[in-house]
């Protein structure tokens, strides 16, 4: 069984300041332009089987063939984010890669079958939002894997970054958005 038969579409970093990290990344690697969503609305957050909360902000943009994301978790609640970088520790780094899968249930079952624990599930945005699952693959990869279903809101977010990179030469631009 090949768990990664779908290409990874995003690489994400946990950072103390997503805007600063995006601008630094853009200057170094030419990524961007970027989109900044503050305090992304999350509902139905479950961390390792227990209800919880996940208050985070994100900056994302295109980096070559993949999206790059920089995020911060604002609250100290237990989460997949704090599994790798404990709240207040000052630690930062690569956190996850993201895959878009055609069947979320099947993908979750395959990762569980391979021995990887489901760290978190949650819904981003309102009724027109999307579901997210975070798989703890640290024992094999040193990072998490984020799964999204292949749904219109996910495709729209990825298209937003890709289209901006194709049409806007001002890579350091950061546009405020909401989910």
N, C-alpha and C positions, 0 to 999 in steps of 0.2 A: 504494500500500500504506500502510495506517495502522498504525504500530507501537503506538500507544496506544489501540487500540480497547477495551482493558480499562481501567477506571478505576484510578487509583493508589489504593492502600489504606493506604499508610503513608508518612510522611515521617520520615527518620532523621537524627540529628545525631551527629557524633563529638565527644566531650567528655572532659575529664580526670576528671570525677566524675559518673557517670550519676545517682546519687541526688540530689545537689545540683542538677543541671540539671533533673531532673524536678520537684523541689519548687519551683524558681524558675519553671519553665514553668507549673505548676499555679497558683501565686500570680498570675502575670500573665494567664493565658488561661483558667483554670478547667478545665484538662485533668486527667485521672486518673479514678479511682484507678489506681495503678501496680503492676506486677509486676516483681520483680527476680530475674534469673537470673545467678548468679555463675559465671564460668569455664564458659560454655556448652560442652558436649561437642561437638566437631567432629571428624569423620573424613574421610578422602579429600580433604583440602584440596589443590587444584591452583591455583597462581597463574601465569597467563600461560604455561601449558603445563608448569610444573615443580612437583613435589611440594613442599609446604611445611607451615607450621603457622599457625594463627590462633587464639590464645587471647584470648577477649574476654568481657566481661560486658555485660549489657543491662538497661535499665529501659524498660518499655513500658506504655502506657495509651491510653485513647481521648481524642481531641481533636476534638470535633464529629463529623463524618462519617468521619474518618480516624484511624488509629492513629498515635501519635507514639512514636518510639524514641530513646533516648539510649544510646550505646555507647562503650566504651573497648576498645582493643586493648592487652593487657598486654605482649605480647612485641614485640621489634623485628624480627621476620621480615618479609620483603617480602610485601605484601598490597594488596588494593584499598583498605583503610583508609589505609595509609601512602602510597599513590599521591597522595591528596589532602592528607593531613595527616601529614607525616613524623614518625616516632617522635622524641619529645623536643623537637619544635619549639615546643610550646605552642600551635600553631594549632588552632582549633576551628571548627566550622560545619556547615552542612547537608551531608550526605554523599550520601544517596540517597533515591529514592522507590521503593516496592515495588509490584509488580503480581502478581496471582494469575492464572495462565494455564492454560487447559485442556490445552494440549499444549506441554510444555517444549521438546521437540525442534524443533517448528515455530517457536516464539518465538525460540529461539536462532538458527535458520537465517535468520529474517527480520531480526533485528538484524545478523547477519553480512552479509547481502545489502545492508543499508543502509550498511555500512562501519564498524560499531561492533565494537570488539574485546572478546572475552570476557576479563574480568580474572580472575575466580575462579569455581571451582565447589567445593562442599563439601556434606557431609551433617551436619545438626544432629540430635543425639540418637542414640539407639540404633536398634534394628530398627524401632521404631514412629515414628521421626523423619521428616525430610523433606529433600529436596534443595534447594539454593539455587544460583543463578547470579547473578553480578554482572557487568553489562555496563558498559563504560566509554563513557558518552555525554558525557563532559566536553567534547569539541569542539563539540557542538551545544547542550548544556544546562548545562554547568558542574557537573554532578553525575553520579553513577552511577545505574543503574537495577537494582534487585534483582528477580529473578524467582523465584516459587515455583510449583510445580504446585498444581492445585486438589485437594488431598488432605486427608483427615480431620484430621491433626495441625495443619496450617496453619489450617484452618477453626476448629479448637478454640481455638487461640491467639487468633485474631481475635474469636471469640465470647466468650472469657474477658474481654477488655478491654471489649467492647461491653456485655456483661451487667453487669459491675461498674459501668460508668458510668451505666447505667440504674437500678441498684438502690442504689448507695452514694453518699450525698451528701458523704461525707468525701473530697474530691478529693485531699488530700495523703497519703492512706494508701498505703503501699508494702508489698506482701506478697511474701515470699521464695518463689520457685518453682524448679523444676528441669526441664530437658528430658530 
